[in-house]
Amino acid sequence: MAMYSELDACKQAAENKRIIREFVAAINHQDWEKLAQVVTPDFVRHSSAAGQPGIKSREDLIKFLSNEFTIFPDAHETIEDLIAEGQKVAARQRFTGTQTGPMGLFPASGKRMTATYLAIYRLEAGRIVEAWVEWDNLNGLIQLGHYVAPSQSVEVSEHTQQYVNECKSIDN
């Protein structure tokens, strides 16, 4: 009777982490053929940060990533941490890029964004079948200048400044 040993588990974890590294390298090089080798056709990506309808196939993923490079032509992802167990690999990743294209309702800002995100990948037979990805998109909007947090100083409009000046002249 063959038993699944700790050595087998270590080998499987190392192999799954290698596949995730290949996946990230394929994204960085926009090598969609390589990406297709490590992601199943029925791949699903779950993410509340990315909104709906979500990514429900390998083709959806490639369209999403291609669009990301249109918005952030210098986009680059790095792996900060990888932890593997069984069929899953947990990753802490970093995205950097300069927004030179429109992103939904937000015009190109020309500003650089750095975002750390967490992803859990599920693999079967050496390919990624599912991912859960979450990141702080509000922080990204702040970095790109599309949102001002209430705790940040807000630029005073010309109209408001005129009103303040008029009040000062009345007080004097």
C-alpha positions as CSV (number, residue, x, y, z in Angstrom):
1,M,0.0,0.0,0.0
2,A,1.6,3.3,-1.2
3,M,1.2,6.2,1.1
4,Y,1.4,9.9,0.3
5,S,4.5,10.9,2.1
6,E,5.8,14.1,3.5
7,L,8.4,14.1,0.7
8,D,5.6,13.8,-1.9
9,A,3.8,16.7,-0.2
10,C,7.0,18.8,-0.3
11,K,7.6,17.9,-4.0
12,Q,4.0,18.8,-4.9
13,A,4.2,22.1,-3.0
14,A,7.5,23.0,-4.8
15,E,5.9,22.1,-8.2
16,N,2.8,24.2,-7.5
17,K,4.9,27.2,-6.5
18,R,7.0,26.8,-9.7
19,I,3.8,26.9,-11.7
20,I,2.7,30.2,-10.0
21,R,6.1,31.7,-10.7
22,E,5.7,30.7,-14.4
23,F,2.2,32.3,-14.4
24,V,3.5,35.6,-13.0
25,A,6.4,35.6,-15.5
26,A,4.0,35.0,-18.3
27,I,1.9,37.9,-17.2
28,N,4.9,40.2,-16.9
29,H,6.1,39.2,-20.5
30,Q,2.5,39.3,-21.8
31,D,3.2,35.8,-23.0
32,W,-0.4,34.6,-23.4
33,E,0.6,31.3,-25.0
34,K,2.7,30.4,-21.9
35,L,-0.1,31.6,-19.7
36,A,-2.5,29.2,-21.6
37,Q,-0.2,26.3,-20.7
38,V,-0.5,26.9,-16.9
39,V,-4.2,28.0,-16.7
40,T,-7.1,25.7,-17.6
41,P,-9.7,26.9,-20.2
42,D,-12.4,27.0,-17.5
43,F,-10.3,29.0,-15.1
44,V,-12.4,31.1,-12.6
45,R,-11.1,34.2,-10.8
46,H,-13.0,35.4,-7.7
47,S,-12.5,39.0,-6.6
48,S,-14.8,41.5,-5.1
49,A,-12.2,44.2,-5.6
50,A,-12.3,43.7,-9.4
51,G,-16.1,43.9,-9.5
52,Q,-18.5,41.9,-11.6
53,P,-19.1,40.0,-13.8
54,G,-15.7,38.6,-13.0
55,I,-13.4,36.2,-14.8
56,K,-14.9,32.9,-15.8
57,S,-12.5,31.5,-18.3
58,R,-8.9,31.6,-19.5
59,E,-9.9,33.9,-22.4
60,D,-11.6,36.3,-19.9
61,L,-8.3,36.3,-17.9
62,I,-6.2,37.1,-21.0
63,K,-8.6,39.9,-22.0
64,F,-8.5,41.3,-18.4
65,L,-4.7,41.2,-18.3
66,S,-4.3,42.7,-21.9
67,N,-6.6,45.5,-20.8
68,E,-4.5,46.1,-17.7
69,F,-1.4,46.6,-19.9
70,T,-3.4,49.1,-22.0
71,I,-4.1,51.1,-18.8
72,F,-0.7,50.5,-17.2
73,P,1.8,49.8,-20.1
74,D,4.7,49.4,-17.6
75,A,2.7,47.0,-15.3
76,H,4.9,44.6,-13.4
77,E,4.0,42.0,-10.8
78,T,6.4,40.5,-8.2
79,I,5.9,37.7,-5.8
80,E,6.7,38.7,-2.2
81,D,5.7,35.4,-0.5
82,L,4.5,32.0,-1.6
83,I,3.0,29.3,0.7
84,A,1.8,26.0,-0.7
85,E,-0.2,23.2,0.8
86,G,-2.1,20.5,-1.0
87,Q,-3.7,21.9,-4.2
88,K,-3.4,25.5,-3.1
89,V,-0.8,28.2,-3.2
90,A,-1.2,31.4,-1.2
91,A,0.7,34.4,-2.5
92,R,1.4,38.0,-1.4
93,Q,2.1,39.9,-4.6
94,R,3.0,43.4,-5.6
95,F,1.7,45.3,-8.7
96,T,3.3,48.5,-9.9
97,G,2.4,50.5,-12.9
98,T,1.8,54.0,-14.3
99,Q,-1.7,54.8,-15.4
100,T,-1.4,56.2,-18.9
101,G,-4.8,55.0,-20.1
102,P,-8.4,55.4,-18.9
103,M,-9.6,53.0,-16.3
104,G,-13.4,52.7,-16.5
105,L,-14.7,56.2,-15.6
106,F,-11.3,57.4,-14.5
107,P,-9.1,59.3,-17.0
108,A,-5.4,58.6,-17.3
109,S,-3.6,60.2,-14.4
110,G,0.1,59.7,-15.4
111,K,0.6,58.6,-11.8
112,R,2.4,55.5,-10.6
113,M,0.6,53.0,-8.3
114,T,2.0,50.3,-6.1
115,A,-0.5,47.8,-4.7
116,T,0.1,44.7,-2.6
117,Y,-2.5,42.0,-3.1
118,L,-3.3,38.6,-1.8
119,A,-4.1,35.6,-4.0
120,I,-4.9,32.0,-3.4
121,Y,-4.5,29.7,-6.4
122,R,-6.0,26.2,-6.7
123,L,-4.2,23.8,-9.0
124,E,-5.2,20.5,-10.5
125,A,-2.9,18.3,-12.7
126,G,-0.2,21.0,-12.9
127,R,-2.5,23.9,-14.0
128,I,-4.3,26.8,-12.3
129,V,-8.1,26.2,-12.2
130,E,-9.2,28.8,-9.8
131,A,-8.0,31.9,-8.0
132,W,-9.2,34.2,-5.2
133,V,-7.6,37.7,-5.5
134,E,-8.2,40.7,-3.2
135,W,-6.5,44.1,-3.0
136,D,-7.2,47.5,-1.6
137,N,-8.6,49.3,-4.7
138,L,-9.5,52.4,-2.7
139,N,-5.8,52.9,-1.9
140,G,-5.0,52.4,-5.6
141,L,-7.5,55.2,-6.5
142,I,-6.0,57.5,-3.9
143,Q,-2.5,56.9,-5.3
144,L,-3.7,57.6,-8.8
145,G,-5.3,60.8,-7.7
146,H,-8.9,59.7,-8.4
147,Y,-10.1,59.8,-4.8
148,V,-9.2,62.1,-1.9
149,A,-9.6,60.4,1.5
150,P,-11.4,62.5,4.1
151,S,-8.3,62.5,6.2
152,Q,-6.3,64.1,3.4
153,S,-6.2,67.9,3.0
154,V,-8.6,69.0,0.3
155,E,-7.7,71.7,-2.2
156,V,-9.9,74.7,-1.7
157,S,-11.9,75.6,-4.8
158,E,-11.5,79.1,-6.3
159,H,-15.1,80.0,-5.3
160,T,-14.5,78.9,-1.7
161,Q,-11.2,80.9,-1.6
162,Q,-13.0,84.0,-2.9
163,Y,-15.6,83.6,-0.2
164,V,-12.9,83.2,2.5
165,N,-11.2,86.4,1.2
166,E,-14.5,88.3,1.3
167,C,-15.2,87.2,4.9
168,K,-11.7,88.3,5.9
169,S,-12.2,91.8,4.4
170,I,-15.5,92.2,6.3
171,D,-13.9,91.2,9.6
172,N,-11.2,93.9,9.1
